[in-house]
Amino acid sequence: MKKELLERLETEVKACKRYAKNSIKKSKEGKTGAAINLLDIAGTAKKCADQVHEELWEVSKGNLTNEEFQLFAESETLDRELKKAYKELKIARKR
């Protein structure tokens, strides 16, 4: 169960970061429609990561290896990725 949760968490963290990064790229290209769609997907991936994060904490009872904990902690920083993408989108919409 723990291994499956870690795999799911890794997938969602990577997806959130990838889509947020691509949203920023589209915003810089002036393609705000595409940027919004990508940001929406990134937000969904973050919500999924948050759910898995909570499940993992309950299952592991906080007993994680250093590597597992790094992934766990990384999932807590996804808000920053989304905020960067949202900020870039706001800038693009003003152009």
LUMTILO-940285 format. One record per atom (N, C-alpha, C): residue in three letters; x, z, y; residue number from 1; atom name. Coordinates in steps of 0.02 Angstrom, whole numbers. Example, Ala and Ser with C-alpha at 12.3 -4.5 7.8 and 13.67 -1.06 7.14 Angstrom:
// LUMTILO-940285
{residuo = ALA xx = 660 zz = 390 yy = -284 num = 1 atomo = N}
{residuo = ALA xx = 615 zz = 390 yy = -225 num = 1 atomo = CA}
{residuo = ALA xx = 660 zz = 390 yy = -165 num = 1 atomo = C}
{residuo = SER xx = 642 zz = 354 yy = -112 num = 2 atomo = N}
{residuo = SER xx = 684 zz = 357 yy = -53 num = 2 atomo = CA}
{residuo = SER xx = 645 zz = 394 yy = 2 num = 2 atomo = C}
//
This chain:
// LUMTILO-940285
{residuo = MET xx = 41 zz = 0 yy = -60 num = 1 atomo = N}
{residuo = MET xx = 0 zz = 0 yy = 0 num = 1 atomo = CA}
{residuo = MET xx = 44 zz = 0 yy = 63 num = 1 atomo = C}
{residuo = LYS xx = 95 zz = 43 yy = 64 num = 2 atomo = N}
{residuo = LYS xx = 139 zz = 47 yy = 122 num = 2 atomo = CA}
{residuo = LYS xx = 174 zz = -19 yy = 134 num = 2 atomo = C}
{residuo = LYS xx = 199 zz = -49 yy = 80 num = 3 atomo = N}
{residuo = LYS xx = 235 zz = -113 yy = 86 num = 3 atomo = CA}
{residuo = LYS xx = 189 zz = -167 yy = 115 num = 3 atomo = C}
{residuo = GLU xx = 127 zz = -170 yy = 91 num = 4 atomo = N}
{residuo = GLU xx = 79 zz = -219 yy = 116 num = 4 atomo = CA}
{residuo = GLU xx = 65 zz = -208 yy = 190 num = 4 atomo = C}
{residuo = LEU xx = 57 zz = -146 yy = 209 num = 5 atomo = N}
{residuo = LEU xx = 45 zz = -130 yy = 280 num = 5 atomo = CA}
{residuo = LEU xx = 104 zz = -150 yy = 323 num = 5 atomo = C}
{residuo = LEU xx = 164 zz = -137 yy = 299 num = 6 atomo = N}
{residuo = LEU xx = 224 zz = -157 yy = 337 num = 6 atomo = CA}
{residuo = LEU xx = 228 zz = -232 yy = 345 num = 6 atomo = C}
{residuo = GLU xx = 211 zz = -269 yy = 292 num = 7 atomo = N}
{residuo = GLU xx = 211 zz = -343 yy = 296 num = 7 atomo = CA}
{residuo = GLU xx = 159 zz = -367 yy = 346 num = 7 atomo = C}
{residuo = ARG xx = 100 zz = -338 yy = 344 num = 8 atomo = N}
{residuo = ARG xx = 47 zz = -357 yy = 391 num = 8 atomo = CA}
{residuo = ARG xx = 67 zz = -341 yy = 462 num = 8 atomo = C}
{residuo = LEU xx = 97 zz = -282 yy = 472 num = 9 atomo = N}
{residuo = LEU xx = 118 zz = -263 yy = 539 num = 9 atomo = CA}
{residuo = LEU xx = 171 zz = -311 yy = 565 num = 9 atomo = C}
{residuo = GLU xx = 219 zz = -328 yy = 524 num = 10 atomo = N}
{residuo = GLU xx = 271 zz = -375 yy = 544 num = 10 atomo = CA}
{residuo = GLU xx = 241 zz = -443 yy = 563 num = 10 atomo = C}
{residuo = THR xx = 194 zz = -466 yy = 524 num = 11 atomo = N}
{residuo = THR xx = 160 zz = -530 yy = 539 num = 11 atomo = CA}
{residuo = THR xx = 125 zz = -528 yy = 606 num = 11 atomo = C}
{residuo = GLU xx = 88 zz = -474 yy = 619 num = 12 atomo = N}
{residuo = GLU xx = 50 zz = -469 yy = 682 num = 12 atomo = CA}
{residuo = GLU xx = 96 zz = -461 yy = 742 num = 12 atomo = C}
{residuo = VAL xx = 149 zz = -423 yy = 734 num = 13 atomo = N}
{residuo = VAL xx = 197 zz = -414 yy = 789 num = 13 atomo = CA}
{residuo = VAL xx = 229 zz = -481 yy = 807 num = 13 atomo = C}
{residuo = LYS xx = 251 zz = -517 yy = 756 num = 14 atomo = N}
{residuo = LYS xx = 282 zz = -583 yy = 768 num = 14 atomo = CA}
{residuo = LYS xx = 232 zz = -631 yy = 800 num = 14 atomo = C}
{residuo = ALA xx = 170 zz = -630 yy = 776 num = 15 atomo = N}
{residuo = ALA xx = 119 zz = -675 yy = 804 num = 15 atomo = CA}
{residuo = ALA xx = 106 zz = -659 yy = 877 num = 15 atomo = C}
{residuo = CYS xx = 98 zz = -596 yy = 892 num = 16 atomo = N}
{residuo = CYS xx = 85 zz = -576 yy = 961 num = 16 atomo = CA}
{residuo = CYS xx = 141 zz = -598 yy = 1007 num = 16 atomo = C}
{residuo = LYS xx = 202 zz = -586 yy = 987 num = 17 atomo = N}
{residuo = LYS xx = 259 zz = -605 yy = 1029 num = 17 atomo = CA}
{residuo = LYS xx = 265 zz = -680 yy = 1036 num = 17 atomo = C}
{residuo = ARG xx = 254 zz = -716 yy = 982 num = 18 atomo = N}
{residuo = ARG xx = 260 zz = -789 yy = 983 num = 18 atomo = CA}
{residuo = ARG xx = 207 zz = -819 yy = 1029 num = 18 atomo = C}
{residuo = TYR xx = 145 zz = -797 yy = 1022 num = 19 atomo = N}
{residuo = TYR xx = 92 zz = -826 yy = 1063 num = 19 atomo = CA}
{residuo = TYR xx = 98 zz = -805 yy = 1136 num = 19 atomo = C}
{residuo = ALA xx = 121 zz = -744 yy = 1149 num = 20 atomo = N}
{residuo = ALA xx = 132 zz = -723 yy = 1219 num = 20 atomo = CA}
{residuo = ALA xx = 188 zz = -765 yy = 1250 num = 20 atomo = C}
{residuo = LYS xx = 241 zz = -776 yy = 1213 num = 21 atomo = N}
{residuo = LYS xx = 297 zz = -817 yy = 1237 num = 21 atomo = CA}
{residuo = LYS xx = 273 zz = -888 yy = 1252 num = 21 atomo = C}
{residuo = ASN xx = 234 zz = -917 yy = 1207 num = 22 atomo = N}
{residuo = ASN xx = 209 zz = -984 yy = 1218 num = 22 atomo = CA}
{residuo = ASN xx = 159 zz = -987 yy = 1275 num = 22 atomo = C}
{residuo = SER xx = 122 zz = -933 yy = 1286 num = 23 atomo = N}
{residuo = SER xx = 76 zz = -930 yy = 1343 num = 23 atomo = CA}
{residuo = SER xx = 116 zz = -933 yy = 1408 num = 23 atomo = C}
{residuo = ILE xx = 170 zz = -896 yy = 1411 num = 24 atomo = N}
{residuo = ILE xx = 213 zz = -897 yy = 1470 num = 24 atomo = CA}
{residuo = ILE xx = 240 zz = -967 yy = 1482 num = 24 atomo = C}
{residuo = LYS xx = 261 zz = -999 yy = 1429 num = 25 atomo = N}
{residuo = LYS xx = 288 zz = -1068 yy = 1435 num = 25 atomo = CA}
{residuo = LYS xx = 235 zz = -1115 yy = 1463 num = 25 atomo = C}
{residuo = LYS xx = 173 zz = -1110 yy = 1437 num = 26 atomo = N}
{residuo = LYS xx = 120 zz = -1154 yy = 1461 num = 26 atomo = CA}
{residuo = LYS xx = 102 zz = -1139 yy = 1534 num = 26 atomo = C}
{residuo = SER xx = 103 zz = -1075 yy = 1552 num = 27 atomo = N}
{residuo = SER xx = 90 zz = -1056 yy = 1621 num = 27 atomo = CA}
{residuo = SER xx = 141 zz = -1088 yy = 1668 num = 27 atomo = C}
{residuo = LYS xx = 204 zz = -1085 yy = 1648 num = 28 atomo = N}
{residuo = LYS xx = 257 zz = -1114 yy = 1690 num = 28 atomo = CA}
{residuo = LYS xx = 251 zz = -1190 yy = 1695 num = 28 atomo = C}
{residuo = GLU xx = 221 zz = -1220 yy = 1644 num = 29 atomo = N}
{residuo = GLU xx = 209 zz = -1293 yy = 1645 num = 29 atomo = CA}
{residuo = GLU xx = 145 zz = -1310 yy = 1683 num = 29 atomo = C}
{residuo = GLY xx = 109 zz = -1260 yy = 1706 num = 30 atomo = N}
{residuo = GLY xx = 47 zz = -1272 yy = 1742 num = 30 atomo = CA}
{residuo = GLY xx = -13 zz = -1286 yy = 1698 num = 30 atomo = C}
{residuo = LYS xx = -6 zz = -1275 yy = 1634 num = 31 atomo = N}
{residuo = LYS xx = -61 zz = -1287 yy = 1586 num = 31 atomo = CA}
{residuo = LYS xx = -97 zz = -1221 yy = 1574 num = 31 atomo = C}
{residuo = THR xx = -137 zz = -1201 yy = 1624 num = 32 atomo = N}
{residuo = THR xx = -168 zz = -1135 yy = 1621 num = 32 atomo = CA}
{residuo = THR xx = -220 zz = -1128 yy = 1566 num = 32 atomo = C}
{residuo = GLY xx = -255 zz = -1182 yy = 1551 num = 33 atomo = N}
{residuo = GLY xx = -305 zz = -1179 yy = 1497 num = 33 atomo = CA}
{residuo = GLY xx = -272 zz = -1161 yy = 1430 num = 33 atomo = C}
{residuo = ALA xx = -218 zz = -1195 yy = 1416 num = 34 atomo = N}
{residuo = ALA xx = -181 zz = -1182 yy = 1354 num = 34 atomo = CA}
{residuo = ALA xx = -151 zz = -1112 yy = 1356 num = 34 atomo = C}
{residuo = ALA xx = -127 zz = -1092 yy = 1414 num = 35 atomo = N}
{residuo = ALA xx = -97 zz = -1025 yy = 1421 num = 35 atomo = CA}
{residuo = ALA xx = -149 zz = -971 yy = 1408 num = 35 atomo = C}
{residuo = ILE xx = -209 zz = -981 yy = 1433 num = 36 atomo = N}
{residuo = ILE xx = -263 zz = -932 yy = 1421 num = 36 atomo = CA}
{residuo = ILE xx = -279 zz = -928 yy = 1347 num = 36 atomo = C}
{residuo = ASN xx = -284 zz = -985 yy = 1314 num = 37 atomo = N}
{residuo = ASN xx = -299 zz = -985 yy = 1242 num = 37 atomo = CA}
{residuo = ASN xx = -245 zz = -949 yy = 1202 num = 37 atomo = C}
{residuo = LEU xx = -183 zz = -962 yy = 1219 num = 38 atomo = N}
{residuo = LEU xx = -127 zz = -930 yy = 1184 num = 38 atomo = CA}
{residuo = LEU xx = -125 zz = -855 yy = 1198 num = 38 atomo = C}
{residuo = LEU xx = -140 zz = -836 yy = 1259 num = 39 atomo = N}
{residuo = LEU xx = -142 zz = -765 yy = 1277 num = 39 atomo = CA}
{residuo = LEU xx = -198 zz = -729 yy = 1240 num = 39 atomo = C}
{residuo = ASP xx = -254 zz = -763 yy = 1231 num = 40 atomo = N}
{residuo = ASP xx = -310 zz = -735 yy = 1193 num = 40 atomo = CA}
{residuo = ASP xx = -289 zz = -722 yy = 1121 num = 40 atomo = C}
{residuo = ILE xx = -255 zz = -770 yy = 1091 num = 41 atomo = N}
{residuo = ILE xx = -232 zz = -762 yy = 1022 num = 41 atomo = CA}
{residuo = ILE xx = -181 zz = -704 yy = 1018 num = 41 atomo = C}
{residuo = ALA xx = -137 zz = -700 yy = 1067 num = 42 atomo = N}
{residuo = ALA xx = -88 zz = -646 yy = 1068 num = 42 atomo = CA}
{residuo = ALA xx = -123 zz = -578 yy = 1072 num = 42 atomo = C}
{residuo = GLY xx = -176 zz = -575 yy = 1112 num = 43 atomo = N}
{residuo = GLY xx = -214 zz = -513 yy = 1119 num = 43 atomo = CA}
{residuo = GLY xx = -247 zz = -494 yy = 1053 num = 43 atomo = C}
{residuo = THR xx = -273 zz = -543 yy = 1018 num = 44 atomo = N}
{residuo = THR xx = -304 zz = -530 yy = 953 num = 44 atomo = CA}
{residuo = THR xx = -252 zz = -504 yy = 903 num = 44 atomo = C}
{residuo = ALA xx = -193 zz = -535 yy = 904 num = 45 atomo = N}
{residuo = ALA xx = -139 zz = -512 yy = 859 num = 45 atomo = CA}
{residuo = ALA xx = -119 zz = -441 yy = 876 num = 45 atomo = C}
{residuo = LYS xx = -119 zz = -424 yy = 940 num = 46 atomo = N}
{residuo = LYS xx = -102 zz = -355 yy = 960 num = 46 atomo = CA}
{residuo = LYS xx = -154 zz = -306 yy = 934 num = 46 atomo = C}
{residuo = LYS xx = -218 zz = -324 yy = 939 num = 47 atomo = N}
{residuo = LYS xx = -271 zz = -280 yy = 914 num = 47 atomo = CA}
{residuo = LYS xx = -262 zz = -269 yy = 839 num = 47 atomo = C}
{residuo = CYS xx = -247 zz = -322 yy = 804 num = 48 atomo = N}
{residuo = CYS xx = -235 zz = -316 yy = 731 num = 48 atomo = CA}
{residuo = CYS xx = -174 zz = -272 yy = 717 num = 48 atomo = C}
{residuo = ALA xx = -122 zz = -282 yy = 756 num = 49 atomo = N}
{residuo = ALA xx = -61 zz = -241 yy = 748 num = 49 atomo = CA}
{residuo = ALA xx = -77 zz = -167 yy = 761 num = 49 atomo = C}
{residuo = ASP xx = -118 zz = -154 yy = 811 num = 50 atomo = N}
{residuo = ASP xx = -137 zz = -84 yy = 826 num = 50 atomo = CA}
{residuo = ASP xx = -173 zz = -52 yy = 767 num = 50 atomo = C}
{residuo = GLN xx = -218 zz = -90 yy = 736 num = 51 atomo = N}
{residuo = GLN xx = -255 zz = -64 yy = 679 num = 51 atomo = CA}
{residuo = GLN xx = -209 zz = -49 yy = 620 num = 51 atomo = C}
{residuo = VAL xx = -164 zz = -96 yy = 606 num = 52 atomo = N}
{residuo = VAL xx = -117 zz = -87 yy = 550 num = 52 atomo = CA}
{residuo = VAL xx = -70 zz = -29 yy = 566 num = 52 atomo = C}
{residuo = HIS xx = -49 zz = -23 yy = 628 num = 53 atomo = N}
{residuo = HIS xx = -6 zz = 31 yy = 651 num = 53 atomo = CA}
{residuo = HIS xx = -38 zz = 98 yy = 633 num = 53 atomo = C}
{residuo = GLU xx = -101 zz = 106 yy = 648 num = 54 atomo = N}
{residuo = GLU xx = -136 zz = 169 yy = 633 num = 54 atomo = CA}
{residuo = GLU xx = -142 zz = 180 yy = 557 num = 54 atomo = C}
{residuo = GLU xx = -159 zz = 127 yy = 521 num = 55 atomo = N}
{residuo = GLU xx = -164 zz = 133 yy = 448 num = 55 atomo = CA}
{residuo = GLU xx = -97 zz = 153 yy = 418 num = 55 atomo = C}
{residuo = LEU xx = -44 zz = 122 yy = 442 num = 56 atomo = N}
{residuo = LEU xx = 23 zz = 136 yy = 416 num = 56 atomo = CA}
{residuo = LEU xx = 42 zz = 209 yy = 428 num = 56 atomo = C}
{residuo = TRP xx = 26 zz = 234 yy = 487 num = 57 atomo = N}
{residuo = TRP xx = 42 zz = 303 yy = 503 num = 57 atomo = CA}
{residuo = TRP xx = 5 zz = 351 yy = 457 num = 57 atomo = C}
{residuo = GLU xx = -58 zz = 336 yy = 444 num = 58 atomo = N}
{residuo = GLU xx = -98 zz = 378 yy = 399 num = 58 atomo = CA}
{residuo = GLU xx = -70 zz = 377 yy = 328 num = 58 atomo = C}
{residuo = VAL xx = -55 zz = 317 yy = 303 num = 59 atomo = N}
{residuo = VAL xx = -30 zz = 310 yy = 235 num = 59 atomo = CA}
{residuo = VAL xx = 39 zz = 341 yy = 226 num = 59 atomo = C}
{residuo = SER xx = 83 zz = 328 yy = 274 num = 60 atomo = N}
{residuo = SER xx = 153 zz = 352 yy = 268 num = 60 atomo = CA}
{residuo = SER xx = 161 zz = 425 yy = 288 num = 60 atomo = C}
{residuo = LYS xx = 112 zz = 451 yy = 325 num = 61 atomo = N}
{residuo = LYS xx = 117 zz = 519 yy = 352 num = 61 atomo = CA}
{residuo = LYS xx = 181 zz = 529 yy = 393 num = 61 atomo = C}
{residuo = GLY xx = 201 zz = 474 yy = 425 num = 62 atomo = N}
{residuo = GLY xx = 261 zz = 476 yy = 468 num = 62 atomo = CA}
{residuo = GLY xx = 326 zz = 471 yy = 430 num = 62 atomo = C}
{residuo = ASN xx = 323 zz = 463 yy = 365 num = 63 atomo = N}
{residuo = ASN xx = 384 zz = 459 yy = 324 num = 63 atomo = CA}
{residuo = ASN xx = 405 zz = 385 yy = 318 num = 63 atomo = C}
{residuo = LEU xx = 445 zz = 363 yy = 367 num = 64 atomo = N}
{residuo = LEU xx = 467 zz = 293 yy = 370 num = 64 atomo = CA}
{residuo = LEU xx = 543 zz = 291 yy = 371 num = 64 atomo = C}
{residuo = THR xx = 571 zz = 239 yy = 341 num = 65 atomo = N}
{residuo = THR xx = 643 zz = 228 yy = 346 num = 65 atomo = CA}
{residuo = THR xx = 659 zz = 206 yy = 417 num = 65 atomo = C}
{residuo = ASN xx = 722 zz = 204 yy = 435 num = 66 atomo = N}
{residuo = ASN xx = 741 zz = 182 yy = 503 num = 66 atomo = CA}
{residuo = ASN xx = 716 zz = 112 yy = 517 num = 66 atomo = C}
{residuo = GLU xx = 724 zz = 68 yy = 468 num = 67 atomo = N}
{residuo = GLU xx = 702 zz = -2 yy = 476 num = 67 atomo = CA}
{residuo = GLU xx = 627 zz = -5 yy = 485 num = 67 atomo = C}
{residuo = GLU xx = 591 zz = 32 yy = 445 num = 68 atomo = N}
{residuo = GLU xx = 518 zz = 32 yy = 449 num = 68 atomo = CA}
{residuo = GLU xx = 496 zz = 61 yy = 516 num = 68 atomo = C}
{residuo = PHE xx = 531 zz = 114 yy = 538 num = 69 atomo = N}
{residuo = PHE xx = 513 zz = 145 yy = 601 num = 69 atomo = CA}
{residuo = PHE xx = 526 zz = 98 yy = 660 num = 69 atomo = C}
{residuo = GLN xx = 579 zz = 58 yy = 656 num = 70 atomo = N}
{residuo = GLN xx = 593 zz = 10 yy = 709 num = 70 atomo = CA}
{residuo = GLN xx = 535 zz = -39 yy = 718 num = 70 atomo = C}
{residuo = LEU xx = 509 zz = -64 yy = 662 num = 71 atomo = N}
{residuo = LEU xx = 452 zz = -109 yy = 664 num = 71 atomo = CA}
{residuo = LEU xx = 391 zz = -72 yy = 692 num = 71 atomo = C}
{residuo = PHE xx = 381 zz = -11 yy = 669 num = 72 atomo = N}
{residuo = PHE xx = 326 zz = 31 yy = 692 num = 72 atomo = CA}
{residuo = PHE xx = 329 zz = 40 yy = 768 num = 72 atomo = C}
{residuo = ALA xx = 388 zz = 56 yy = 793 num = 73 atomo = N}
{residuo = ALA xx = 398 zz = 66 yy = 865 num = 73 atomo = CA}
{residuo = ALA xx = 391 zz = 1 yy = 903 num = 73 atomo = C}
{residuo = GLU xx = 415 zz = -53 yy = 874 num = 74 atomo = N}
{residuo = GLU xx = 410 zz = -119 yy = 907 num = 74 atomo = CA}
{residuo = GLU xx = 337 zz = -137 yy = 919 num = 74 atomo = C}
{residuo = SER xx = 294 zz = -118 yy = 872 num = 75 atomo = N}
{residuo = SER xx = 223 zz = -135 yy = 880 num = 75 atomo = CA}
{residuo = SER xx = 192 zz = -97 yy = 939 num = 75 atomo = C}
{residuo = GLU xx = 223 zz = -43 yy = 959 num = 76 atomo = N}
{residuo = GLU xx = 198 zz = -5 yy = 1016 num = 76 atomo = CA}
{residuo = GLU xx = 217 zz = -35 yy = 1083 num = 76 atomo = C}
{residuo = THR xx = 259 zz = -86 yy = 1083 num = 77 atomo = N}
{residuo = THR xx = 282 zz = -118 yy = 1145 num = 77 atomo = CA}
{residuo = THR xx = 246 zz = -184 yy = 1159 num = 77 atomo = C}
{residuo = LEU xx = 198 zz = -201 yy = 1119 num = 78 atomo = N}
{residuo = LEU xx = 165 zz = -267 yy = 1127 num = 78 atomo = CA}
{residuo = LEU xx = 127 zz = -273 yy = 1192 num = 78 atomo = C}
{residuo = ASP xx = 105 zz = -217 yy = 1221 num = 79 atomo = N}
{residuo = ASP xx = 72 zz = -219 yy = 1286 num = 79 atomo = CA}
{residuo = ASP xx = 116 zz = -252 yy = 1338 num = 79 atomo = C}
{residuo = ARG xx = 181 zz = -237 yy = 1335 num = 80 atomo = N}
{residuo = ARG xx = 228 zz = -267 yy = 1383 num = 80 atomo = CA}
{residuo = ARG xx = 228 zz = -342 yy = 1378 num = 80 atomo = C}
{residuo = GLU xx = 228 zz = -367 yy = 1316 num = 81 atomo = N}
{residuo = GLU xx = 229 zz = -440 yy = 1305 num = 81 atomo = CA}
{residuo = GLU xx = 166 zz = -472 yy = 1335 num = 81 atomo = C}
{residuo = LEU xx = 110 zz = -440 yy = 1323 num = 82 atomo = N}
{residuo = LEU xx = 47 zz = -467 yy = 1350 num = 82 atomo = CA}
{residuo = LEU xx = 46 zz = -463 yy = 1426 num = 82 atomo = C}
{residuo = LYS xx = 72 zz = -410 yy = 1454 num = 83 atomo = N}
{residuo = LYS xx = 73 zz = -403 yy = 1527 num = 83 atomo = CA}
{residuo = LYS xx = 117 zz = -456 yy = 1559 num = 83 atomo = C}
{residuo = LYS xx = 173 zz = -471 yy = 1528 num = 84 atomo = N}
{residuo = LYS xx = 217 zz = -524 yy = 1554 num = 84 atomo = CA}
{residuo = LYS xx = 180 zz = -591 yy = 1554 num = 84 atomo = C}
{residuo = ALA xx = 146 zz = -606 yy = 1499 num = 85 atomo = N}
{residuo = ALA xx = 110 zz = -669 yy = 1494 num = 85 atomo = CA}
{residuo = ALA xx = 53 zz = -672 yy = 1544 num = 85 atomo = C}
{residuo = TYR xx = 18 zz = -616 yy = 1553 num = 86 atomo = N}
{residuo = TYR xx = -38 zz = -614 yy = 1600 num = 86 atomo = CA}
{residuo = TYR xx = -12 zz = -623 yy = 1672 num = 86 atomo = C}
{residuo = LYS xx = 44 zz = -591 yy = 1687 num = 87 atomo = N}
{residuo = LYS xx = 74 zz = -597 yy = 1754 num = 87 atomo = CA}
{residuo = LYS xx = 93 zz = -670 yy = 1768 num = 87 atomo = C}
{residuo = GLU xx = 123 zz = -703 yy = 1720 num = 88 atomo = N}
{residuo = GLU xx = 142 zz = -773 yy = 1729 num = 88 atomo = CA}
{residuo = GLU xx = 81 zz = -817 yy = 1737 num = 88 atomo = C}
{residuo = LEU xx = 27 zz = -802 yy = 1702 num = 89 atomo = N}
{residuo = LEU xx = -35 zz = -840 yy = 1708 num = 89 atomo = CA}
{residuo = LEU xx = -64 zz = -831 yy = 1778 num = 89 atomo = C}
{residuo = LYS xx = -63 zz = -770 yy = 1804 num = 90 atomo = N}
{residuo = LYS xx = -88 zz = -758 yy = 1872 num = 90 atomo = CA}
{residuo = LYS xx = -49 zz = -799 yy = 1923 num = 90 atomo = C}
{residuo = ILE xx = 16 zz = -802 yy = 1914 num = 91 atomo = N}
{residuo = ILE xx = 59 zz = -841 yy = 1960 num = 91 atomo = CA}
{residuo = ILE xx = 40 zz = -915 yy = 1955 num = 91 atomo = C}
{residuo = ALA xx = 31 zz = -939 yy = 1894 num = 92 atomo = N}
{residuo = ALA xx = 15 zz = -1010 yy = 1883 num = 92 atomo = CA}
{residuo = ALA xx = -52 zz = -1028 yy = 1913 num = 92 atomo = C}
{residuo = ARG xx = -99 zz = -983 yy = 1911 num = 93 atomo = N}
{residuo = ARG xx = -166 zz = -997 yy = 1937 num = 93 atomo = CA}
{residuo = ARG xx = -167 zz = -1000 yy = 2013 num = 93 atomo = C}
{residuo = LYS xx = -118 zz = -970 yy = 2045 num = 94 atomo = N}
{residuo = LYS xx = -113 zz = -970 yy = 2119 num = 94 atomo = CA}
{residuo = LYS xx = -81 zz = -1034 yy = 2145 num = 94 atomo = C}
{residuo = ARG xx = -48 zz = -1071 yy = 2101 num = 95 atomo = N}
{residuo = ARG xx = -12 zz = -1132 yy = 2122 num = 95 atomo = CA}
{residuo = ARG xx = -60 zz = -1187 yy = 2138 num = 95 atomo = C}
//
